[in-house]
Amino acid sequence: MKTITSKILSLLMICAVMLSLSATASAQDATLKKMEGKWKYTMPDMGGGGSVDGLCTIATADGETKATLTSPMGEISSSALKLDGDKYVGDVSIESDMGSFQFKIAFKFNGDKLVQEIISEYGEMPGMEMSRAE
């Protein structure tokens, strides 16, 4: 009798863990879905060049959610965004005449604004709030 009871309790615990993991995955999927769309931002003046307006498009294709940033300087895309703490983070690589640059781009919500952060080996840039593009 004890063996059957312990097996039933073990099965119930496994079911509870699976339900918990499923609820967490559903919440993550809902956040990524909420992030999808076009977001406008203004990059602050970083040393005399003036501020720069840009557009960030977040879209899901083939099961991966990625960000594409468009500005007068060109277009760059991230790797698939993955949850890291309270942020969704992707890798970005840029090739230029001055060399190759890698950094991370992170997103999290602040109310109805989406905050974009850039994290590199040189440190973090202040987060930029983005608003839905009409």
Secondary structure, 3 states (H helix, E strand, C coil): CHHHHHHHHHHHHHHHHHHHHHHHHHHHHHHHHHHCEEEEEEECCCCCCCCEEEEEEEEEECCEEEEEEEECCEEEECCCCEEECCEEEEEEEEEECCEEEEEEEEEEEECCEEEEEEEECCEECCCEEEEECC
